[in-house]
Amino acid sequence: MYFAFVSGNPALDLAATVGTRRSEPIDVLATPADLERWVARCDELPDHVTADSGTFQSALSLREALYHLALDRVLGRPFGREDLRIVNAAATGPLPAVELGNAGLRMSGDLVAALSHIARSGIALLADPHARIKECGRAECTRLYLDRSRGARRTWCGMDECGNRVKAAAYRTRRRTAERPACS
């Protein structure tokens, strides 16, 4: 299972767990166990959570609401009322506990606390008028990301996956064009 944490914000990273939304969506959170693994891999969340069917469905609802709100922001549309309700309700939950030690920051808490942290992170991002949220420039990718690059010049959600694919395709096109004989 591949999890990409390239969005620059845990709310956008959760939304990115659906690979492409234009054609056949690829959902990497098919089961509660997938969600548990995703949370454990996200640096800003507790290491160990358990997901039952109820909290799993809450996470999926939060994911979709965050995606819709971020896309609304990108497209300059007003936020959807139901999406706002879902995110605001999730944000009222408990927060993960934080603890500083020699190994750095450690977070603990249950899945409800993790979802509350994600919702609050999304709210802070979406409320910031200076946050540059963009959609990936690769046509097949629908990931949204926070562009913190100098001059807001970032084009892809991540260079490892999408950026390399776009550059490789452009190279192949240039090569094919150069190999064609000139018309006389």
Buried (B, 14 or more C-beta within 10 A) or exposed (E): EEBBBBBBBBBBBBBBBBBBBEEEEEEBBEEBEBBBBBBBEBEBBBEEBEBEEEBBEBBBBBBBBBBBBBBBBEEEEEBBEEBBEBBEBBBEBEEBEEEEEEEEEEBEBBBBBBBBBBBBBBBEBBEEEEBBBBBBEBEEBBBBBBBEEEEEEBBBBBBEBBBEBBEEEEEEEEEEEEEEEEEE
